[in-house]
Amino acid sequence: MKRRTILALLIGVALCGCGGVASVANEPAANDPNAYTGTDSERIEQAVAAAPEFGGLVRIPSRRPDAESSRTHWLLDRAILLSSNTTLLLENSVLKLSDNCRDNFIRSANAGPGIKKVEPLENIFVVGVGNARLEGADRPRATGDSAKRLGERTYGTDAKKDGESQTGDWRNIGVLFAKVKNFGIENLTIVNSHCWGISLEKCEFGRVARIAFDSAERREIDGKLETTLNQDGVDLRKGCRNITIESIRGRTGDDLVALTAIGTKARDGGSFDSTEVSEFDPNADNDIRDVVIRDVIGYSVGGHQIVRFLNASGIKIYRITLDSLTDTAPTPGYDRATIRIGDANPAWGGVTPVGDTFGFVIRNVHSSSKHAVLIAGSLTDSTIENVVNYNPAISGVTFESGKENVRNVVIEDFVNVSRVEETAK
C-alpha cells in the first residue's frame, strides 16, 4: 500500500475516534493533550509519549478551556519532539510560541542542543486537519539566522542579556527535521515565523504540501515597528533528495522556497552558532538532488526572491523540476527575482563551477519581479520554458554572472506581456 494511502487511513481512523484505546464519554484519549494537566508543553509531551499505544498517532485538537486559562490555542515553551513512526495531527488547532520560548514549534527528536551527531529517523508526519496554524510569539526572544545580531539587525528580547546567544540560530526555525527518511509536512498555515518556516536537513523521500505563509519581515511589537529577518518559507539544506514541494501559498519576509547548500566548514551538531542543527561532514554526500517544486503562488514582502537555488564550494544541486510558479507581488519590480539561481557573492563561495548546478527544468512561470529568471551563478544542461513576464523593464532571462557560465540551456517561449499588448493594438 502506498505511503499516502496509509497516511490517509491513519487520519480517518483518528478523526472517527476508533484508533488505539477508545475515549469514553467524550473524555480525551491518552494521545490527546487535553487528557492531562500541567503546562501546555508538558501536556503535549505526555500525549506524544502515549502515541505508540495508538499506532504512533498524536492528536492535538483545540485546547479545552480550563481553570488555568480560557485559551483555546496551545502555548509552547519548547519544541514538540517527534521520533520515528509518529504522525502528529493538528485538528483545527493553533500552536503558538510563548514569549519564554526560544525553540522550534516542532523538531525531529534526533537533533537538539549538544547532540553532536544526528542519528537517522524515519516515518514522521505532521498533518493539519482543517485550519491548523503555527504562530510566532508576541515578543520573540530571538529572530533571524546565525549571521544576524539581536537588537541590531533583527528583533529579540534576549538582546544584551547575559548568558544568552546574541545571534539567531536553528532554534528560530518553525518546523525542523534532520536526517529523516520518509516524511510529510502538510496542510499548515505558518504566521510570523521567527526565521524560516520549515527547514529540512539531509532529509529524503518526503513531501511538503499545502503550506500557507503569512510573514512580512516587519511587524508591530509593543507599539513599535520591529524587523524580523530571514523569514523564508520552505528551505531544503545540504543532503536533501527525493522530495516534493507543492501547493505553497502566501507571503514571506524572505524567499518563499529556497534550496541552499552553503557553509562547508566541518562542524558538530547542536551548537548555537549555526542555522543548521545537524553536523557537517565535508566528505559526506551533501548534494541537493531530485526535487520537484510545483504550484507555488506568492511573493517575498522583503523584496527578495520567490524561489532561490544556491550552492557553493563543490556541493551540487541537480535534477530539479520547477513547474507552475506565480508571482503575486503588488507592483511590477517589487521582488528582486521570481527565480534566482546561484550567487556571485564571495560570502557564499562565489559563482559555482560550471557543471555543479545542472539538470533543471523550469516551466510555467508568471513573473512581475525585477528579474523573471536571474542566473547569478552557473547553470548547465537545463530547460527554461513558458515564462510570462509582466514587468516591462525586462525582456528575458538575466545572465548576471555572464553567459560563459551558462551552457546547454534551452530557453523557449519567454513572453513579455507588455509587448504582446502593444502588438495587439
C-alpha positions as CSV (number, residue, x, y, z in Angstrom):
1,M,0.0,0.0,0.0
2,K,1.3,3.4,-0.9
3,R,2.6,5.8,1.9
4,R,-0.1,8.5,1.1
5,T,-2.9,5.9,1.3
6,I,-1.6,4.6,4.6
7,L,-1.4,8.2,5.9
8,A,-5.0,8.9,4.7
9,L,-6.2,5.8,6.6
10,L,-4.5,6.9,9.8
11,I,-6.1,10.3,9.6
12,G,-9.5,8.7,9.0
13,V,-9.1,6.4,12.0
14,A,-8.0,9.4,14.2
15,L,-11.0,11.5,13.2
16,C,-13.5,8.8,13.8
17,G,-12.1,8.2,17.3
18,C,-11.6,4.5,16.8
19,G,-7.9,4.2,16.8
20,G,-5.9,2.6,19.6
21,V,-7.5,3.0,23.0
22,A,-11.0,4.4,22.6
23,S,-12.1,7.5,24.6
24,V,-15.1,7.1,26.9
25,A,-18.0,9.6,27.3
26,N,-16.2,12.3,25.2
27,E,-13.2,12.2,27.5
28,P,-10.0,12.7,25.6
29,A,-7.8,9.7,24.9
30,A,-4.3,9.5,26.1
31,N,-2.8,10.7,22.8
32,D,-4.7,14.0,23.2
33,P,-3.0,16.6,25.4
34,N,-6.5,17.6,26.7
35,A,-6.3,14.4,28.8
36,Y,-3.6,15.9,31.0
37,T,-2.8,18.7,33.4
38,G,0.3,20.9,33.6
39,T,1.7,23.5,31.2
40,D,0.7,23.1,27.5
41,S,4.1,21.8,26.6
42,E,4.0,19.2,29.4
43,R,0.6,18.1,28.3
44,I,1.6,17.7,24.7
45,E,4.7,15.8,25.7
46,Q,2.6,13.3,27.6
47,A,0.4,12.8,24.6
48,V,3.4,12.2,22.4
49,A,4.7,9.7,24.9
50,A,1.4,7.8,24.7
51,A,1.5,7.7,20.9
52,P,2.9,4.2,20.5
53,E,-0.3,2.8,22.1
54,F,-2.2,4.5,19.2
55,G,-0.1,3.3,16.3
56,G,2.1,6.4,16.5
57,L,-0.8,8.9,16.3
58,V,-0.8,12.1,18.4
59,R,-3.9,14.2,18.2
60,I,-3.9,17.9,19.0
61,P,-7.3,19.4,18.7
62,S,-8.1,22.8,20.1
63,R,-7.2,23.4,23.7
64,R,-10.1,22.9,26.1
65,P,-10.6,25.9,28.3
66,D,-9.9,25.1,32.0
67,A,-9.4,26.6,35.4
68,E,-5.9,27.7,34.3
69,S,-6.9,29.6,31.2
70,S,-9.8,30.2,28.8
71,R,-7.4,29.9,25.9
72,T,-8.3,27.6,23.0
73,H,-4.8,27.8,21.5
74,W,-1.8,25.9,22.8
75,L,1.1,27.9,24.1
76,L,4.5,26.2,23.6
77,D,7.5,26.8,25.9
78,R,9.7,24.4,23.9
79,A,9.6,22.3,20.7
80,I,7.4,19.3,20.2
81,L,9.9,16.4,19.6
82,L,8.9,13.7,17.2
83,S,10.6,10.3,16.9
84,S,10.3,7.6,14.2
85,N,6.9,6.2,13.3
86,T,5.0,9.2,14.6
87,T,2.1,11.1,13.0
88,L,1.2,14.4,14.6
89,L,-2.4,15.6,13.7
90,L,-3.2,19.2,14.3
91,E,-7.0,19.2,14.2
92,N,-8.3,22.8,13.6
93,S,-5.8,23.9,16.3
94,V,-3.4,26.7,16.9
95,L,0.1,26.2,18.3
96,K,1.7,29.5,19.4
97,L,5.2,30.1,20.8
98,S,5.2,31.7,24.2
99,D,7.3,34.8,24.9
100,N,9.5,32.5,27.1
101,C,10.2,30.1,24.2
102,R,13.4,30.1,22.3
103,D,12.9,27.0,20.3
104,N,11.1,25.4,17.3
105,F,7.4,24.6,17.1
106,I,8.3,21.0,16.0
107,R,11.6,19.2,15.7
108,S,12.8,15.7,14.9
109,A,13.8,14.2,18.2
110,N,17.2,13.1,17.0
111,A,18.6,16.7,17.0
112,G,19.0,19.4,19.5
113,P,21.3,21.2,21.9
114,G,24.6,19.3,22.4
115,I,23.7,16.5,20.1
116,K,26.9,16.4,18.1
117,K,26.0,13.7,15.6
118,V,22.4,13.3,14.5
119,E,21.2,9.7,14.0
120,P,18.6,8.9,11.3
121,L,14.9,8.7,11.9
122,E,12.1,7.6,9.6
123,N,8.3,7.8,9.1
124,I,7.5,11.2,10.7
125,F,4.4,13.1,9.5
126,V,2.9,16.4,10.6
127,V,-0.6,16.9,9.1
128,G,-3.0,19.7,9.6
129,V,-6.7,18.9,9.5
130,G,-8.9,21.8,8.7
131,N,-7.5,25.1,9.9
132,A,-4.2,24.2,11.6
133,R,-1.9,27.2,12.4
134,L,1.6,27.7,13.8
135,E,2.1,31.3,15.2
136,G,5.2,33.0,16.4
137,A,5.5,34.6,19.8
138,D,4.1,38.1,20.5
139,R,7.6,39.1,21.7
140,P,10.1,36.6,20.3
141,R,13.3,36.1,22.3
142,A,15.3,35.8,19.1
143,T,14.7,36.0,15.3
144,G,16.8,35.7,12.2
145,D,19.6,33.3,11.2
146,S,23.0,32.8,12.8
147,A,24.5,35.8,11.0
148,K,22.0,38.3,12.5
149,R,22.8,40.0,15.8
150,L,19.8,40.5,18.1
151,G,18.7,44.1,18.7
152,E,20.9,45.4,15.9
153,R,19.8,43.7,12.7
154,T,16.8,41.7,13.9
155,Y,14.4,41.7,16.8
156,G,14.9,39.7,20.0
157,T,14.1,40.2,23.7
158,D,17.3,38.3,24.5
159,A,19.4,41.1,23.1
160,K,22.1,42.2,25.5
161,K,21.1,39.6,28.0
162,D,24.0,37.8,29.8
163,G,24.3,34.1,29.1
164,E,22.1,34.2,26.0
165,S,23.3,33.8,22.4
166,Q,23.3,37.2,20.7
167,T,22.6,35.9,17.3
168,G,19.8,33.9,15.7
169,D,20.3,30.1,15.2
170,W,18.4,26.9,14.3
171,R,16.0,27.3,17.3
172,N,14.3,30.1,15.4
173,I,13.1,27.7,12.6
174,G,9.4,26.7,12.8
175,V,9.4,23.0,11.8
176,L,12.9,21.5,11.7
177,F,13.7,17.9,10.5
178,A,17.2,16.5,10.3
179,K,18.1,13.1,8.7
180,V,14.5,12.0,8.4
181,K,13.6,9.4,5.8
182,N,10.0,9.1,4.6
183,F,8.2,12.1,5.9
184,G,5.4,14.5,5.3
185,I,4.5,18.1,6.4
186,E,1.1,19.0,5.1
187,N,-1.8,21.5,5.4
188,L,-0.4,24.1,7.8
189,T,-0.5,27.9,8.0
190,I,2.6,29.5,9.5
191,V,2.3,33.1,10.7
192,N,5.0,35.4,11.9
193,S,7.8,32.8,11.9
194,H,10.9,33.7,13.9
195,C,13.1,32.7,10.9
196,W,12.5,30.0,8.2
197,G,9.1,28.4,8.5
198,I,10.2,24.9,7.5
199,S,13.8,23.7,7.2
200,L,14.9,20.2,6.2
201,E,18.5,18.9,6.6
202,K,19.7,15.7,5.0
203,C,16.1,14.5,4.6
204,E,14.9,12.2,1.8
205,F,11.8,10.7,0.4
206,G,9.3,13.2,1.6
207,R,6.6,15.7,0.8
208,V,5.9,19.3,1.9
209,A,2.5,20.3,0.6
210,R,-0.4,22.8,1.1
211,I,1.5,25.2,3.3
212,A,0.5,28.8,3.6
213,F,2.7,31.6,5.0
214,D,1.9,35.0,6.4
215,S,5.1,36.8,7.4
216,A,6.1,40.3,6.4
217,E,9.7,40.9,7.8
218,R,8.4,43.8,9.9
219,R,5.6,43.9,12.4
220,E,4.4,46.0,15.3
221,I,5.5,44.8,18.7
222,D,4.6,46.9,21.8
223,G,3.7,49.9,19.6
224,K,7.0,49.8,17.6
225,L,7.6,48.5,14.1
226,E,10.3,45.8,14.5
227,T,12.3,43.9,11.9
228,T,12.3,40.1,11.8
229,L,14.8,38.8,9.3
230,N,15.2,35.6,7.3
231,Q,11.5,34.7,7.3
232,D,11.9,32.2,4.4
233,G,9.0,29.7,3.8
234,V,10.3,26.2,2.9
235,D,14.1,25.6,2.9
236,L,15.9,22.4,1.8
237,R,19.5,22.3,3.1
238,K,22.5,20.2,2.3
239,G,21.9,16.5,1.6
240,C,18.2,16.7,0.8
241,R,16.9,14.5,-2.0
242,N,13.8,12.8,-3.5
243,I,11.5,15.5,-2.1
244,T,8.3,17.1,-3.5
245,I,7.3,20.6,-2.5
246,E,3.9,21.6,-3.8
247,S,0.9,23.9,-3.3
248,I,2.8,26.6,-1.4
249,R,0.9,29.9,-0.9
250,G,1.2,33.3,0.7
251,R,3.9,35.9,1.6
252,T,7.1,35.6,3.4
253,G,9.7,38.1,4.6
254,D,12.4,36.4,2.7
255,D,12.5,33.7,0.0
256,L,9.3,31.7,-0.3
257,V,11.1,28.5,-1.3
258,A,14.9,28.0,-1.2
259,L,17.3,25.2,-1.8
260,T,20.6,26.2,-0.2
261,A,23.7,24.1,0.0
262,I,26.2,26.5,1.6
263,G,28.5,26.6,4.5
264,T,31.3,24.0,4.1
265,K,33.3,24.2,7.3
266,A,33.3,21.0,9.3
267,R,31.0,21.4,12.4
268,D,29.5,19.4,15.2
269,G,25.7,19.4,15.5
270,G,23.7,21.0,18.2
271,S,25.7,24.2,18.6
272,F,24.0,27.7,18.7
273,D,26.4,29.2,16.2
274,S,24.6,27.9,13.1
275,T,21.2,27.9,11.4
276,E,21.7,24.1,10.9
277,V,21.2,21.8,13.8
278,S,23.0,18.7,12.3
279,E,26.7,18.2,12.0
280,F,28.5,18.9,8.7
281,D,30.9,16.4,7.3
282,P,32.5,17.8,4.1
283,N,33.2,14.3,2.9
284,A,29.6,13.2,3.0
285,D,27.1,13.3,0.1
286,N,25.8,16.9,0.7
287,D,24.3,17.5,-2.8
288,I,20.7,18.5,-3.2
289,R,19.1,16.5,-5.9
290,D,15.9,15.0,-7.3
291,V,13.5,17.7,-6.1
292,V,10.1,18.6,-7.6
293,I,8.6,22.0,-6.8
294,R,5.2,22.8,-8.2
295,D,2.2,25.1,-7.8
296,V,3.8,28.0,-5.9
297,I,1.8,31.2,-5.6
298,G,3.1,34.1,-3.6
299,Y,5.8,36.7,-3.1
300,S,8.6,38.0,-0.8
301,V,7.4,41.0,1.2
302,G,11.1,41.8,1.8
303,G,11.8,42.1,-1.9
304,H,14.0,39.1,-2.1
305,Q,13.4,36.0,-4.3
306,I,10.3,33.9,-4.6
307,V,12.3,30.7,-5.4
308,R,16.0,30.6,-4.8
309,F,18.7,27.9,-5.7
310,L,22.1,28.4,-4.1
311,N,25.0,26.0,-3.8
312,A,28.7,26.6,-3.2
313,S,32.2,25.1,-2.7
314,G,31.8,21.9,-4.6
315,I,28.3,21.0,-3.4
316,K,26.0,20.4,-6.3
317,I,22.3,21.0,-7.0
318,Y,20.8,18.9,-9.8
319,R,17.8,17.2,-11.3
320,I,15.4,19.9,-10.2
321,T,11.9,20.4,-11.6
322,L,10.0,23.7,-11.0
323,D,6.6,23.8,-12.6
324,S,3.9,26.4,-12.1
325,L,5.1,29.5,-10.2
326,T,3.0,32.7,-9.9
327,D,4.4,36.0,-8.6
328,T,1.7,37.8,-6.7
329,A,3.7,40.9,-5.6
330,P,1.6,44.1,-5.5
331,T,3.6,46.0,-8.1
332,P,6.0,45.2,-11.0
333,G,9.6,45.1,-9.9
334,Y,8.7,44.5,-6.3
335,D,10.9,41.4,-5.7
336,R,14.4,41.1,-6.9
337,A,13.7,37.9,-8.8
338,T,11.0,35.4,-9.3
339,I,13.6,32.7,-9.7
340,R,17.3,33.2,-8.7
341,I,20.0,30.6,-9.5
342,G,23.3,30.9,-7.8
343,D,25.2,33.9,-6.4
344,A,28.4,35.7,-7.2
345,N,28.9,36.9,-3.6
346,P,32.2,35.6,-2.2
347,A,30.4,35.1,1.1
348,W,28.6,32.1,-0.5
349,G,31.6,30.9,-2.3
350,G,31.1,32.9,-5.5
351,V,30.0,31.6,-8.9
352,T,29.7,27.9,-8.8
353,P,32.0,26.0,-11.2
354,V,30.3,25.1,-14.5
355,G,28.7,21.7,-14.0
356,D,27.9,22.0,-10.3
357,T,24.3,23.2,-11.0
358,F,22.6,21.3,-13.7
359,G,19.6,19.3,-14.9
360,F,16.9,22.0,-14.2
361,V,13.5,22.0,-15.8
362,I,11.8,25.3,-15.2
363,R,8.4,26.0,-16.8
364,N,5.1,27.8,-16.5
365,V,6.3,30.9,-14.6
366,H,4.4,34.2,-14.3
367,S,6.6,37.0,-13.1
368,S,6.5,40.7,-12.3
369,S,9.8,40.9,-10.4
370,K,12.8,42.9,-11.4
371,H,14.1,39.7,-13.0
372,A,11.9,36.8,-14.0
373,V,14.8,34.3,-14.1
374,L,18.1,35.6,-12.7
375,I,21.2,33.4,-13.3
376,A,23.8,34.7,-10.9
377,G,25.9,31.5,-10.8
378,S,26.3,28.7,-13.3
379,L,23.7,26.5,-15.0
380,T,24.1,23.7,-17.5
381,D,22.0,21.1,-19.3
382,S,18.7,22.7,-18.4
383,T,15.5,24.0,-19.9
384,I,13.6,27.2,-19.2
385,E,10.3,27.5,-20.9
386,N,6.9,29.2,-20.9
387,V,7.8,32.2,-18.8
388,V,5.3,35.1,-18.9
389,N,6.8,38.4,-17.9
390,Y,4.6,41.3,-16.7
391,N,7.5,43.7,-15.9
392,P,8.1,46.0,-18.9
393,A,11.6,46.9,-17.6
394,I,13.0,43.5,-18.6
395,S,12.7,41.3,-21.7
396,G,14.3,37.9,-21.0
397,V,16.5,35.8,-18.7
398,T,19.1,37.8,-16.9
399,F,22.7,36.4,-17.1
400,E,24.2,38.3,-14.2
401,S,27.3,36.1,-13.9
402,G,27.9,36.1,-17.7
403,K,26.8,33.7,-20.4
404,E,30.2,31.9,-20.2
405,N,28.8,30.3,-17.0
406,V,25.7,29.0,-18.8
407,R,26.0,26.0,-21.2
408,N,23.5,23.9,-23.0
409,V,20.5,25.7,-21.6
410,V,17.4,25.9,-23.8
411,I,15.2,28.9,-23.3
412,E,11.8,28.8,-25.1
413,D,8.5,30.8,-25.0
414,F,9.6,33.8,-22.9
415,V,6.7,36.1,-23.4
416,N,6.7,39.8,-22.5
417,V,3.1,40.7,-21.9
418,S,3.5,44.4,-22.5
419,R,4.9,43.8,-26.0
420,V,2.1,41.4,-26.8
421,E,-0.4,44.1,-25.8
422,E,1.4,46.7,-27.9
423,T,1.3,44.3,-30.9
424,A,-2.4,43.7,-30.4
425,K,-3.0,47.5,-30.6
